Amino acid sequence: MARRPDLVVLYNAGRNVTAAKQLERVGIHTVLIDLNRLEDLGPATRTLGRLTGFEVVAESLATVLDSLAGRPPPVSTTSLAFVVWDNPPIIIGHGSYLDQLAAQAGARNVFSDVAAPSAQVSLETIVARDPQWIAVLSDSAAPPGFAKRREWRAVRAVRDGHFLLLPGSSFGRPGPRSGEAIQQLRALLAR
């Protein structure tokens, strides 16, 4: 607030909603943006373009981003599970951004039948779904810590060392580089 910005842009969730109300009360224009899926990219880009006076550039980028959401995914042949937490295991389900990226990269999320964007599952369920790859958001080149735990060795992908280590900067949220994230995931799956 001390810097008196003309505009504050916040992700539409939890504490940010409260912060937006507080900023608005003191006269700082604040916008909450939903950015959870590929189809949110175009509208968010257009909104930011309108608010910043860059409508033409934003429309050009939004058109490209809209095409990512509307593109039919290739046939999925490789299976993966996104593990976002290991104890208890929390996975990514249907309709989430990561589920969409997997489909666009030609992979099948073994938990795409789970209606929630993320859900807690048992380790036995992961073993039964038998993904070829375990995908984790990680800026490290080292396998996740749970790879060393005895109980996780029941998962074939863990035993085989089949981890997709996806940098959070590219895979953490939908953004202008989502097309690059799809290409990067394709390349990782092809190795």
N, CA, C and O of each residue as an XYZ file, in Angstrom:
764
protein
N       0.826     -1.188      0.000
C       0.000      0.000      0.000
C       0.871      1.254      0.000
O       0.493      2.278     -0.569
N       2.034      1.170      0.638
C       2.908      2.344      0.722
C       3.390      2.791     -0.654
O       3.685      3.971     -0.843
N       3.473      1.900     -1.593
C       3.955      2.249     -2.937
C       2.855      2.838     -3.812
O       3.135      3.373     -4.884
N       1.612      2.744     -3.363
C       0.461      3.309     -4.071
C       0.418      2.908     -5.550
O       0.453      3.776     -6.423
N       0.345      1.622     -5.834
C       0.287      1.191     -7.238
C      -1.028      1.596     -7.898
O      -2.038      1.803     -7.225
N      -0.999      1.705     -9.218
C      -2.218      1.995     -9.983
C      -3.117      0.771    -10.072
O      -4.337      0.883    -10.181
N      -2.486     -0.406    -10.021
C      -3.223     -1.646    -10.191
C      -2.504     -2.773     -9.460
O      -1.278     -2.879     -9.515
N      -3.272     -3.609     -8.779
C      -2.740     -4.824     -8.159
C      -3.520     -5.992     -8.750
O      -4.751     -5.991     -8.751
N      -2.791     -6.992     -9.253
C      -3.408     -8.179     -9.834
C      -3.100     -9.351     -8.913
O      -1.940     -9.615     -8.594
N      -4.146    -10.052     -8.488
C      -3.996    -11.169     -7.567
C      -4.693    -12.409     -8.116
O      -5.705    -12.316     -8.812
N      -4.138    -13.555     -7.792
C      -4.785    -14.824     -8.092
C      -6.028    -14.934     -7.220
O      -5.971    -14.657     -6.021
N      -7.136    -15.332     -7.805
C      -8.419    -15.373     -7.110
C      -8.526    -16.590     -6.202
O      -9.028    -17.640     -6.604
N      -8.048    -16.435     -4.975
C      -8.130    -17.532     -4.006
C      -7.882    -17.011     -2.601
O      -7.161    -16.035     -2.392
N      -8.501    -17.689     -1.648
C      -8.260    -17.514     -0.223
C      -7.955    -16.122      0.258
O      -8.775    -15.211      0.147
N      -6.765    -15.970      0.796
C      -6.355    -14.703      1.414
C      -6.301    -13.549      0.412
O      -6.450    -12.388      0.793
N      -6.091    -13.862     -0.848
C      -6.024    -12.800     -1.843
C      -7.352    -12.054     -1.974
O      -7.365    -10.855     -2.254
N      -8.459    -12.751     -1.775
C      -9.769    -12.113     -1.848
C      -9.876    -11.067     -0.728
O     -10.347     -9.953     -0.956
N      -9.447    -11.427      0.452
C      -9.451    -10.497      1.583
C      -8.509     -9.330      1.311
O      -8.857     -8.176      1.563
N      -7.323     -9.626      0.801
C      -6.347     -8.565      0.495
C      -6.905     -7.609     -0.555
O      -6.722     -6.396     -0.454
N      -7.585     -8.154     -1.562
C      -8.161     -7.314     -2.618
C      -9.177     -6.339     -2.027
O      -9.196     -5.162     -2.389
N     -10.018     -6.826     -1.124
C     -11.016     -5.950     -0.487
C     -10.335     -4.855      0.317
O     -10.771     -3.704      0.291
N      -9.268     -5.203      1.033
C      -8.547     -4.206      1.829
C      -7.901     -3.157      0.940
O      -7.942     -1.965      1.245
N      -7.304     -3.600     -0.159
C      -6.667     -2.657     -1.075
C      -7.702     -1.742     -1.727
O      -7.469     -0.542     -1.871
N      -8.825     -2.298     -2.114
C      -9.894     -1.486     -2.723
C     -10.410     -0.438     -1.738
O     -10.700      0.696     -2.119
N     -10.521     -0.832     -0.464
C     -11.015      0.110      0.565
C     -10.129      1.342      0.701
O     -10.612      2.424      1.033
N      -8.826      1.179      0.443
C      -7.925      2.339      0.539
C      -7.680      2.989     -0.821
O      -6.791      3.827     -0.967
N      -8.486      2.590     -1.822
C      -8.439      3.260     -3.118
C      -7.467      2.699     -4.136
O      -7.172      3.361     -5.131
N      -6.967      1.504     -3.915
C      -6.048      0.890     -4.880
C      -6.837     -0.090     -5.745
O      -7.408     -1.058     -5.242
N      -6.862      0.170     -7.038
C      -7.609     -0.683     -7.975
C      -7.001     -2.084     -7.972
O      -5.806     -2.256     -8.213
N      -7.836     -3.074     -7.698
C      -7.371     -4.454     -7.548
C      -8.241     -5.375     -8.391
O      -9.461     -5.219     -8.453
N      -7.597     -6.328     -9.032
C      -8.312     -7.294     -9.868
C      -7.909     -8.701     -9.433
O      -6.731     -9.000     -9.234
N      -8.921     -9.553     -9.293
C      -8.692    -10.968     -9.006
C      -8.855    -11.744    -10.303
O      -9.847    -11.578    -11.012
N      -7.886    -12.587    -10.612
C      -7.909    -13.354    -11.860
C      -7.956    -14.836    -11.549
O      -7.172    -15.338    -10.743
N      -8.890    -15.539    -12.198
C      -8.935    -17.003    -12.128
C      -7.992    -17.544    -13.188
O      -8.115    -17.212    -14.367
N      -7.057    -18.372    -12.768
C      -6.088    -18.941    -13.691
C      -5.787    -20.364    -13.244
O      -4.753    -20.638    -12.634
N      -6.717    -21.265    -13.562
C      -6.611    -22.640    -13.103
C      -6.540    -23.663    -14.231
O      -6.107    -24.795    -14.014
N      -6.955    -23.278    -15.417
C      -7.029    -24.211    -16.541
C      -6.587    -23.493    -17.818
O      -6.516    -22.265    -17.858
N      -6.297    -24.267    -18.846
C      -5.854    -23.675    -20.109
C      -6.858    -22.665    -20.643
O      -6.462    -21.624    -21.168
N      -8.159    -22.956    -20.519
C      -9.164    -22.044    -21.068
C      -9.271    -20.725    -20.300
O      -9.960    -19.811    -20.752
N      -8.605    -20.608    -19.152
C      -8.577    -19.344    -18.407
C      -7.540    -18.369    -18.966
O      -7.601    -17.171    -18.688
N      -6.597    -18.874    -19.745
C      -5.484    -18.044    -20.218
C      -5.934    -16.897    -21.121
O      -5.549    -15.749    -20.898
N      -6.738    -17.194    -22.130
C      -7.180    -16.153    -23.069
C      -7.930    -15.032    -22.369
O      -7.567    -13.866    -22.519
N      -8.985    -15.365    -21.595
C      -9.710    -14.289    -20.897
C      -8.833    -13.493    -19.932
O      -8.976    -12.273    -19.841
N      -7.935    -14.154    -19.216
C      -7.055    -13.434    -18.287
C      -6.141    -12.477    -19.054
O      -5.916    -11.344    -18.627
N      -5.622    -12.937    -20.177
C      -4.746    -12.093    -20.991
C      -5.496    -10.879    -21.513
O      -4.976     -9.764    -21.487
N      -6.718    -11.095    -21.987
C      -7.532     -9.968    -22.476
C      -7.822     -8.969    -21.356
O      -7.755     -7.758    -21.571
N      -8.139     -9.466    -20.174
C      -8.410     -8.582    -19.034
C      -7.181     -7.743    -18.710
O      -7.280     -6.530    -18.526
N      -6.020     -8.395    -18.642
C      -4.795     -7.644    -18.335
C      -4.463     -6.643    -19.437
O      -3.996     -5.540    -19.153
N      -4.700     -7.020    -20.690
C      -4.467     -6.088    -21.798
C      -5.340     -4.855    -21.701
O      -4.876     -3.734    -21.910
N      -6.613     -5.070    -21.382
C      -7.555     -3.959    -21.237
C      -7.146     -3.048    -20.082
O      -7.181     -1.824    -20.207
N      -6.760     -3.647    -18.967
C      -6.412     -2.869    -17.779
C      -5.105     -2.100    -17.916
O      -4.912     -1.080    -17.255
N      -4.210     -2.583    -18.765
C      -2.896     -1.945    -18.901
C      -2.739     -1.139    -20.187
O      -1.699     -0.521    -20.411
N      -3.769     -1.144    -21.031
C      -3.696     -0.390    -22.280
C      -2.960     -1.110    -23.395
O      -2.528     -0.473    -24.356
N      -2.810     -2.404    -23.292
C      -2.136     -3.193    -24.315
C      -3.101     -4.188    -24.959
O      -2.773     -5.363    -25.126
N      -4.289     -3.708    -25.317
C      -5.323     -4.584    -25.852
C      -4.891     -5.330    -27.108
O      -5.179     -6.519    -27.242
N      -4.212     -4.664    -28.023
C      -3.849     -5.290    -29.298
C      -2.853     -6.428    -29.073
O      -3.026     -7.523    -29.607
N      -1.827     -6.173    -28.294
C      -0.834     -7.205    -27.988
C      -1.489     -8.344    -27.214
O      -1.233     -9.517    -27.487
N      -2.323     -7.996    -26.260
C      -2.999     -9.017    -25.448
C      -3.902     -9.881    -26.311
O      -3.946    -11.098    -26.129
N      -4.614     -9.284    -27.234
C      -5.508    -10.064    -28.105
C      -4.714    -11.039    -28.961
O      -5.144    -12.172    -29.174
N      -3.570    -10.608    -29.448
C      -2.714    -11.490    -30.249
C      -2.262    -12.698    -29.425
O      -2.346    -13.837    -29.886
N      -1.788    -12.445    -28.219
C      -1.350    -13.529    -27.343
C      -2.537    -14.398    -26.918
O      -2.429    -15.624    -26.884
N      -3.659    -13.768    -26.597
C      -4.851    -14.514    -26.160
C      -5.336    -15.469    -27.242
O      -5.796    -16.570    -26.939
N      -5.237    -15.060    -28.488
C      -5.659    -15.929    -29.593
C      -4.813    -17.200    -29.629
O      -5.342    -18.295    -29.816
N      -3.509    -17.056    -29.452
C      -2.606    -18.214    -29.411
C      -2.946    -19.089    -28.202
O      -3.014    -20.313    -28.320
N      -3.156    -18.469    -27.050
C      -3.457    -19.222    -25.837
C      -4.813    -19.927    -25.925
O      -4.971    -21.038    -25.420
N      -5.787    -19.282    -26.566
C      -7.089    -19.928    -26.772
C      -6.945    -21.194    -27.600
O      -7.666    -22.169    -27.387
N      -6.010    -21.178    -28.546
C      -5.837    -22.346    -29.409
C      -5.313    -23.542    -28.611
O      -5.603    -24.686    -28.962
N      -4.545    -23.299    -27.541
C      -4.072    -24.403    -26.694
C      -5.248    -25.115    -26.043
O      -5.286    -26.344    -25.985
N      -6.201    -24.340    -25.555
C      -7.348    -24.920    -24.851
C      -8.282    -25.639    -25.814
O      -8.933    -26.611    -25.433
N      -8.356    -25.170    -27.062
C      -9.290    -25.755    -28.010
C      -8.727    -26.885    -28.842
O      -9.461    -27.533    -29.588
N      -7.439    -27.129    -28.723
C      -6.778    -28.153    -29.532
C      -7.159    -29.546    -29.043
O      -7.075    -29.823    -27.846
N      -7.583    -30.440    -29.965
C      -7.853    -31.810    -29.514
C      -6.535    -32.493    -29.151
O      -5.561    -32.401    -29.898
N      -6.504    -33.174    -28.011
C      -5.246    -33.806    -27.600
C      -4.907    -35.009    -28.476
O      -5.803    -35.654    -29.021
N      -3.620    -35.312    -28.611
C      -3.227    -36.506    -29.354
C      -3.641    -37.769    -28.603
O      -4.015    -37.710    -27.432
N      -3.571    -38.888    -29.275
C      -3.896    -40.158    -28.634
C      -2.902    -40.408    -27.503
O      -1.689    -40.310    -27.694
N      -3.421    -40.728    -26.347
C      -2.579    -40.940    -25.171
C      -2.102    -42.387    -25.119
O      -2.906    -43.319    -25.099
N      -0.788    -42.560    -25.098
C      -0.236    -43.912    -25.021
C       0.582    -44.136    -23.757
O       0.709    -45.269    -23.292
N       1.128    -43.082    -23.206
C       1.962    -43.178    -22.020
C       1.142    -42.791    -20.806
O       0.400    -41.810    -20.849
N       1.265    -43.552    -19.717
C       0.499    -43.235    -18.515
C       1.390    -42.581    -17.461
O       2.576    -42.890    -17.342
N       0.788    -41.677    -16.706
C       1.517    -41.010    -15.627
C       0.579    -40.696    -14.483
O      -0.643    -40.698    -14.636
N       1.165    -40.430    -13.348
C       0.429    -39.939    -12.178
C       1.180    -38.720    -11.661
O       2.394    -38.766    -11.463
N       0.454    -37.635    -11.446
C       1.036    -36.456    -10.815
C       0.901    -36.634     -9.310
O      -0.213    -36.743     -8.797
N       2.011    -36.666     -8.607
C       1.998    -36.783     -7.148
C       2.444    -35.433     -6.596
O       3.588    -35.019     -6.786
N       1.525    -34.751     -5.911
C       1.845    -33.425     -5.379
C       2.169    -33.462     -3.890
O       2.670    -32.488     -3.327
N       1.877    -34.599     -3.260
C       2.244    -34.787     -1.862
C       2.352    -36.279     -1.640
O       1.636    -37.054     -2.273
N       3.243    -36.694     -0.743
C       3.494    -38.126     -0.628
C       2.968    -38.785      0.636
O       2.839    -40.009      0.662
N       2.658    -38.032      1.685
C       2.225    -38.682      2.918
C       1.161    -37.853      3.624
O       1.499    -36.958      4.399
N      -0.102    -38.125      3.378
C      -0.659    -39.157      2.507
C      -0.542    -38.733      1.049
O      -0.433    -37.543      0.753
N      -0.565    -39.708      0.131
C      -0.444    -39.356     -1.286
C      -1.608    -38.475     -1.767
O      -2.778    -38.787     -1.547
N      -1.256    -37.386     -2.417
C      -2.239    -36.510     -3.053
C      -1.863    -36.435     -4.523
O      -0.717    -36.161     -4.879
N      -2.854    -36.684     -5.365
C      -2.626    -36.741     -6.811
C      -3.449    -35.654     -7.511
O      -4.306    -35.008     -6.908
N      -3.159    -35.479     -8.790
C      -3.911    -34.549     -9.633
C      -4.964    -35.339    -10.385
O      -4.680    -36.385    -10.969
N      -6.192    -34.821    -10.363
C      -7.301    -35.484    -11.028
C      -7.741    -34.784    -12.307
O      -7.002    -33.988    -12.887
N      -8.937    -35.093    -12.725
C      -9.507    -34.627    -13.988
C      -9.733    -33.114    -14.009
O     -10.098    -32.505    -13.003
N      -9.506    -32.533    -15.175
C      -9.862    -31.142    -15.384
C      -8.887    -30.127    -14.855
O      -9.051    -28.933    -15.104
N      -7.885    -30.555    -14.139
C      -6.899    -29.609    -13.626
C      -5.949    -29.210    -14.752
O      -5.899    -29.852    -15.801
N      -5.217    -28.162    -14.515
C      -4.241    -27.687    -15.489
C      -3.235    -28.776    -15.848
O      -2.946    -28.988    -17.026
N      -2.700    -29.465    -14.845
C      -1.708    -30.510    -15.123
C      -2.322    -31.678    -15.888
O      -1.669    -32.260    -16.754
N      -3.558    -32.022    -15.580
C      -4.257    -33.066    -16.328
C      -4.395    -32.646    -17.797
O      -4.204    -33.461    -18.700
N      -4.721    -31.397    -18.025
C      -4.829    -30.882    -19.390
C      -3.478    -30.918    -20.103
O      -3.404    -31.306    -21.269
N      -2.410    -30.515    -19.410
C      -1.074    -30.555    -20.023
C      -0.692    -31.974    -20.415
O      -0.156    -32.201    -21.499
N      -0.969    -32.928    -19.530
C      -0.645    -34.324    -19.831
C      -1.355    -34.766    -21.101
O      -0.737    -35.365    -21.982
N      -2.645    -34.477    -21.203
C      -3.405    -34.871    -22.392
C      -2.835    -34.217    -23.648
O      -2.688    -34.878    -24.675
N      -2.514    -32.926    -23.575
C      -1.971    -32.227    -24.741
C      -0.591    -32.740    -25.123
O      -0.183    -32.618    -26.277
N       0.124    -33.306    -24.174
C       1.458    -33.848    -24.449
C       1.395    -35.308    -24.905
O       2.426    -35.903    -25.219
N       0.200    -35.883    -24.941
C       0.055    -37.260    -25.386
C       0.195    -38.284    -24.285
O       0.532    -39.439    -24.545
N      -0.061    -37.871    -23.054
C       0.003    -38.799    -21.919
C      -1.388    -38.948    -21.317
O      -2.252    -38.086    -21.478
N      -1.579    -40.056    -20.623
C      -2.850    -40.316    -19.947
C      -2.613    -40.268    -18.449
O      -1.831    -41.050    -17.909
N      -3.285    -39.354    -17.787
C      -3.236    -39.265    -16.333
C      -4.053    -40.439    -15.794
O      -5.254    -40.523    -16.049
N      -3.416    -41.341    -15.056
C      -4.128    -42.528    -14.556
C      -5.214    -42.162    -13.545
O      -6.019    -43.013    -13.166
N      -5.241    -40.911    -13.110
C      -6.279    -40.458    -12.195
C      -7.226    -39.458    -12.860
O      -7.866    -38.663    -12.171
N      -7.320    -39.488    -14.178
C      -8.218    -38.562    -14.868
C      -9.688    -38.878    -14.598
O     -10.559    -38.073    -14.929
N      -9.976    -40.026    -14.006
C     -11.357    -40.347    -13.643
C     -11.752    -39.755    -12.290
O     -12.922    -39.815    -11.911
N     -10.804    -39.192    -11.565
C     -11.091    -38.543    -10.288
C     -11.617    -37.145    -10.606
O     -10.921    -36.341    -11.226
N     -12.841    -36.859    -10.183
C     -13.510    -35.612    -10.575
C     -12.854    -34.360    -10.009
O     -12.931    -33.298    -10.627
N     -12.218    -34.456     -8.861
C     -11.608    -33.286     -8.227
C     -10.267    -32.962     -8.875
O      -9.584    -33.863     -9.361
N      -9.880    -31.685     -8.888
C      -8.567    -31.323     -9.426
C      -7.414    -31.995     -8.689
O      -6.378    -32.290     -9.285
N      -7.596    -32.236     -7.394
C      -6.609    -32.996     -6.628
C      -7.358    -33.796     -5.575
O      -8.449    -33.422     -5.145
N      -6.750    -34.904     -5.172
C      -7.427    -35.769     -4.197
C      -6.406    -36.618     -3.462
O      -5.328    -36.914     -3.978
N      -6.765    -36.997     -2.262
C      -5.949    -37.935     -1.496
C      -6.323    -39.342     -1.929
O      -7.503    -39.674     -2.042
N      -5.305    -40.173     -2.171
C      -5.518    -41.574     -2.520
C      -4.569    -42.418     -1.677
O      -3.654    -41.899     -1.038
N      -4.801    -43.701     -1.689
C      -3.885    -44.586     -0.961
C      -2.717    -44.956     -1.878
O      -2.830    -44.900     -3.103
N      -1.625    -45.326     -1.277
C      -0.476    -45.799     -2.038
C      -0.863    -47.044     -2.829
O      -0.401    -47.243     -3.953
N      -1.712    -47.878     -2.238
C      -2.166    -49.090     -2.922
C      -2.927    -48.749     -4.202
O      -2.850    -49.489     -5.183
N      -3.653    -47.649     -4.200
C      -4.380    -47.225     -5.399
C      -3.395    -46.823     -6.492
O      -3.604    -47.141     -7.663
N      -2.331    -46.132     -6.118
C      -1.305    -45.761     -7.107
C      -0.673    -47.027     -7.676
O      -0.471    -47.131     -8.886
N      -0.365    -47.976     -6.821
C       0.215    -49.249     -7.278
C      -0.739    -49.925     -8.255
O      -0.305    -50.415     -9.298
N      -2.030    -49.960     -7.936
C      -3.014    -50.634     -8.791
C      -3.173    -49.935    -10.139
O      -3.421    -50.595    -11.147
N      -3.034    -48.615    -10.171
C      -3.177    -47.866    -11.428
C      -1.928    -48.001    -12.290
O      -1.984    -47.764    -13.497
N      -0.824    -48.371    -11.702
C       0.433    -48.701    -12.380
C       0.875    -47.692    -13.445
O       1.020    -48.059    -14.611
N       1.093    -46.419    -13.062
C       1.561    -45.445    -14.053
C       2.982    -45.765    -14.521
O       3.802    -46.273    -13.757
N       3.254    -45.458    -15.784
C       4.610    -45.638    -16.307
C       5.557    -44.579    -15.749
O       6.753    -44.827    -15.596
N       5.020    -43.405    -15.449
C       5.810    -42.283    -14.952
C       5.138    -41.674    -13.729
O       3.913    -41.678    -13.613
N       5.948    -41.157    -12.827
C       5.472    -40.334    -11.718
C       5.965    -38.920    -12.015
O       7.166    -38.680    -12.136
N       5.029    -38.002    -12.129
C       5.370    -36.604    -12.406
C       5.265    -35.805    -11.110
O       4.280    -35.910    -10.379
N       6.289    -35.011    -10.838
C       6.302    -34.151     -9.657
C       6.784    -32.764    -10.065
O       7.644    -32.625    -10.934
N       6.223    -31.747     -9.431
C       6.732    -30.395     -9.638
C       7.982    -30.261     -8.782
O       7.926    -30.380     -7.558
N       9.101    -30.014     -9.432
C      10.368    -29.940     -8.714
C      11.370    -29.144     -9.527
O      11.524    -29.363    -10.729
N      12.038    -28.237     -8.877
C      13.096    -27.486     -9.546
C      14.448    -28.147     -9.324
O      15.488    -27.570     -9.640
N      14.430    -29.347     -8.786
C      15.639    -30.116     -8.529
C      15.795    -31.191     -9.598
O      14.815    -31.619    -10.207
N      17.011    -31.616     -9.817
C      17.260    -32.714    -10.755
C      17.245    -34.058    -10.046
O      17.360    -35.102    -10.688
N      17.105    -34.037     -8.732
C      17.111    -35.276     -7.942
C      15.697    -35.816     -7.800
O      14.748    -35.042     -7.680
N      15.546    -37.126     -7.812
C      14.222    -37.713     -7.588
C      13.661    -37.252     -6.245
O      14.421    -36.897     -5.344
N      12.334    -37.256     -6.105
C      11.744    -36.812     -4.851
C      12.157    -37.716     -3.694
O      12.506    -38.879     -3.893
N      12.113    -37.168     -2.492
C      12.521    -37.906     -1.302
C      11.766    -39.212     -1.103
O      12.334    -40.184     -0.606
N      10.486    -39.248     -1.487
C       9.721    -40.473     -1.265
C      10.219    -41.630     -2.118
O       9.868    -42.779     -1.848
N      11.026    -41.363     -3.140
C      11.563    -42.428     -4.004
C      12.446    -43.388     -3.213
O      12.637    -44.535     -3.616
N      12.979    -42.924     -2.101
C      13.864    -43.768     -1.284
C      13.110    -44.555     -0.224
O      13.674    -45.451      0.404
N      11.850    -44.230     -0.022
C      11.090    -44.905      1.030
C      10.607    -46.275      0.567
O      10.105    -46.427     -0.547
N      10.763    -47.250      1.421
C      10.466    -48.645      1.100
C       9.039    -48.829      0.581
O       8.834    -49.535     -0.407
N       8.061    -48.212      1.223
C       6.678    -48.427      0.811
C       6.396    -47.923     -0.606
O       5.542    -48.476     -1.301
N       7.106    -46.879     -1.037
C       6.911    -46.344     -2.380
C       7.541    -47.240     -3.445
O       7.214    -47.116     -4.625
N       8.431    -48.130     -3.048
C       9.066    -49.046     -4.013
C       8.047    -50.030     -4.594
O       8.345    -50.712     -5.574
N       6.861    -50.112     -4.011
C       5.797    -50.960     -4.558
C       5.278    -50.404     -5.894
O       4.668    -51.132     -6.676
N       5.520    -49.133     -6.144
C       5.094    -48.497     -7.404
C       6.180    -48.765     -8.446
O       7.332    -48.370     -8.265
N       5.813    -49.430     -9.525
C       6.791    -49.810    -10.547
C       7.575    -48.608    -11.083
O       8.790    -48.695    -11.260
N       6.897    -47.496    -11.340
C       7.588    -46.307    -11.858
C       8.659    -45.820    -10.887
O       9.715    -45.348    -11.307
N       8.389    -45.934     -9.601
C       9.377    -45.529     -8.588
C      10.560    -46.493     -8.620
O      11.714    -46.063     -8.631
N      10.273    -47.802     -8.636
C      11.365    -48.794     -8.690
C      12.239    -48.583     -9.922
O      13.462    -48.704     -9.857
N      11.591    -48.264    -11.051
C      12.323    -48.080    -12.310
C      12.967    -46.702    -12.440
O      13.675    -46.438    -13.412
N      12.726    -45.823    -11.468
C      13.289    -44.473    -11.527
C      12.665    -43.615    -12.614
O      13.321    -42.727    -13.158
N      11.407    -43.873    -12.934
C      10.709    -43.120    -13.983
C       9.992    -41.913    -13.383
O       8.800    -41.951    -13.078
N      10.767    -40.846    -13.228
C      10.229    -39.603    -12.686
C      10.302    -38.518    -13.744
O      11.295    -38.395    -14.461
N       9.247    -37.742    -13.830
C       9.236    -36.533    -14.643
C       9.320    -35.375    -13.660
O       8.357    -35.088    -12.948
N      10.460    -34.716    -13.621
C      10.682    -33.604    -12.704
C      10.358    -32.315    -13.451
O      11.134    -31.867    -14.295
N       9.231    -31.734    -13.143
C       8.697    -30.601    -13.894
C       8.905    -29.307    -13.119
O       8.416    -29.172    -11.998
N       9.629    -28.349    -13.708
C       9.887    -27.097    -12.993
C       8.600    -26.315    -12.728
O       7.773    -26.124    -13.620
N       8.456    -25.876    -11.498
C       7.263    -25.136    -11.104
C       7.046    -23.872    -11.913
O       5.904    -23.467    -12.127
N       8.125    -23.238    -12.368
C       7.980    -22.001    -13.136
C       7.242    -22.231    -14.447
O       6.567    -21.323    -14.933
N       7.351    -23.410    -15.027
C       6.663    -23.716    -16.279
C       5.360    -24.479    -16.073
O       4.415    -24.322    -16.847
N       5.308    -25.306    -15.031
C       4.182    -26.223    -14.866
C       3.265    -25.881    -13.692
O       2.204    -26.488    -13.551
N       3.647    -24.936    -12.858
C       2.877    -24.655    -11.651
C       1.526    -24.025    -11.889
O       0.587    -24.290    -11.138
N       1.398    -23.195    -12.914
C       0.150    -22.497    -13.220
C       0.058    -22.259    -14.715
O       1.079    -22.178    -15.400
N      -1.155    -22.146    -15.222
C      -1.305    -21.763    -16.626
C      -0.690    -20.378    -16.850
O      -0.797    -19.499    -15.994
N      -0.062    -20.195    -17.977
C       0.535    -18.905    -18.293
C       0.941    -18.846    -19.749
O       0.700    -19.795    -20.496
N       1.548    -17.756    -20.166
C       1.940    -17.591    -21.563
C       2.887    -18.674    -22.068
O       2.983    -18.897    -23.275
N       3.587    -19.350    -21.159
C       4.524    -20.403    -21.570
C       3.901    -21.803    -21.514
O       4.623    -22.799    -21.552
N       2.592    -21.887    -21.425
C       1.938    -23.202    -21.348
C       2.212    -24.041    -22.591
O       2.361    -25.259    -22.491
N       2.279    -23.409    -23.754
C       2.615    -24.140    -24.981
C       4.004    -24.756    -24.885
O       4.220    -25.891    -25.311
N       4.941    -24.001    -24.324
C       6.303    -24.524    -24.121
C       6.293    -25.673    -23.113
O       7.039    -26.640    -23.266
N       5.448    -25.569    -22.082
C       5.360    -26.639    -21.084
C       4.862    -27.932    -21.731
O       5.352    -29.016    -21.415
N       3.894    -27.816    -22.632
C       3.377    -28.995    -23.343
C       4.496    -29.628    -24.163
O       4.669    -30.846    -24.144
N       5.248    -28.811    -24.878
C       6.365    -29.316    -25.695
C       7.431    -29.968    -24.821
O       7.977    -31.015    -25.169
N       7.721    -29.343    -23.690
C       8.730    -29.880    -22.778
C       8.282    -31.232    -22.225
O       9.092    -32.153    -22.123
N       7.010    -31.361    -21.869
C       6.501    -32.628    -21.354
C       6.533    -33.693    -22.441
O       6.870    -34.845    -22.165
N       6.188    -33.327    -23.667
C       6.275    -34.273    -24.792
C       7.693    -34.817    -24.927
O       7.901    -36.021    -25.079
N       8.668    -33.902    -24.868
C      10.072    -34.306    -25.015
C      10.503    -35.234    -23.883
O      11.216    -36.209    -24.118
N      10.073    -34.938    -22.657
C      10.427    -35.792    -21.531
C       9.817    -37.190    -21.669
O      10.450    -38.187    -21.321
N       8.602    -37.253    -22.172
C       7.923    -38.546    -22.337
C       8.536    -39.376    -23.469
O       8.434    -40.603    -23.481
N       9.168    -38.693    -24.409
C       9.731    -39.394    -25.574
C      11.100    -39.996    -25.286
O      11.612    -40.769    -26.096
N      11.695    -39.661    -24.162
C      13.050    -40.160    -23.885
C      13.060    -41.612    -23.502
O      14.124    -42.174    -23.240
